[in-house]
Amino acid sequence: MRRKDRAITEEEAAALLRRGEYGVLSTVSEDGNPYGVPVHYCLIGHDIYFHCAIQGRKIDHFEKNKLVSFCVVGDTELLPREFATRYESVIVAGEIEEVFDPRKQTVLERLVKKYSPEFFESGLKYIEKFKDKTRVFKITIQTLSGKARK
């Protein structure tokens, strides 16, 4: 990190991961082309989990290269007079793997609790209806760094 004075602690970075609304998952194809896609996610323990469709570009990339990057940006505020921005962000590097039941069910329930807590019961029915049409992946965090300008 170039600006060491902007580094935040690992605890602050983990807190940002817990409260983040979405993250950008970045992968690299077999021929070296980068790809970044926003995903909803949840943090369970020290691992990041997300769901997605049964097939797609990111899954094609995972099958060839298990290493990914994940970025979450928290609160931001433009400071026009200072030609700057207040911000907070965290970047994770890690290895990805698919998870299956019973962990898959747990993750899908945690996602409902995070994004639709007032609809948890109907969320359980939704999970049951579409569980076979979704895949769940885990990013095992290998490195985590955060920075902020406050």
PECORVEN-V904324 format. One record per residue. RES is the residue in one letter. PSI is psi in radians with two decimals (* if undefined). Layout:
# PECORVEN-V904324
[[RES/PSI] [RES/PSI]]
This chain:
# PECORVEN-V904324
[[M/2.19] [R/-0.82] [R/1.43] [K/-0.48] [D/-0.23] [R/-0.05] [A/2.47] [I/2.83] [T/2.85] [E/-0.63] [E/-0.73] [E/-0.70] [A/-0.73] [A/-0.67] [A/-0.70] [L/-0.71] [L/-0.74] [R/-0.68] [R/-0.12] [G/2.55] [E/-0.69] [Y/2.89] [G/2.83] [V/2.04] [L/2.19] [S/2.33] [T/3.03] [V/2.32] [S/2.98] [E/-0.59] [D/0.23] [G/0.15] [N/2.24] [P/2.71] [Y/2.21] [G/2.38] [V/2.34] [P/2.44] [V/2.60] [H/2.63] [Y/2.96] [C/2.70] [L/2.15] [I/2.03] [G/-2.19] [H/0.35] [D/2.60] [I/2.36] [Y/2.55] [F/2.85] [H/2.81] [C/-3.14] [A/2.99] [I/-0.61] [Q/2.84] [G/3.10] [R/-0.82] [K/-0.66] [I/-0.69] [D/-0.72] [H/-0.74] [F/-0.67] [E/-0.42] [K/-0.51] [N/1.92] [K/-0.14] [L/2.30] [V/2.91] [S/2.59] [F/2.23] [C/2.34] [V/2.30] [V/2.24] [G/-2.37] [D/2.44] [T/2.71] [E/2.12] [L/2.43] [L/1.34] [P/-0.71] [R/-0.42] [E/-0.04] [F/0.83] [A/-3.13] [T/2.37] [R/2.41] [Y/2.94] [E/2.41] [S/2.78] [V/2.46] [I/2.30] [V/2.49] [A/2.45] [G/-3.06] [E/2.46] [I/2.54] [E/2.65] [E/2.57] [V/2.64] [F/3.01] [D/2.53] [P/-0.19] [R/-0.66] [K/-0.82] [Q/-0.78] [T/-0.78] [V/-0.80] [L/-0.68] [E/-0.70] [R/-0.63] [L/-0.72] [V/-0.77] [K/-0.63] [K/-0.81] [Y/-0.39] [S/0.93] [P/-0.56] [E/-0.11] [F/0.58] [F/-0.80] [E/-0.79] [S/-0.48] [G/-0.65] [L/-0.68] [K/-0.68] [Y/-0.78] [I/-0.83] [E/-0.69] [K/-0.65] [F/0.07] [K/-0.62] [D/-0.10] [K/0.30] [T/2.70] [R/2.67] [V/2.36] [F/2.67] [K/2.34] [I/2.02] [T/1.99] [I/2.17] [Q/-0.70] [T/2.58] [L/2.24] [S/2.54] [G/2.73] [K/2.78] [A/2.64] [R/1.99] [K/*]]
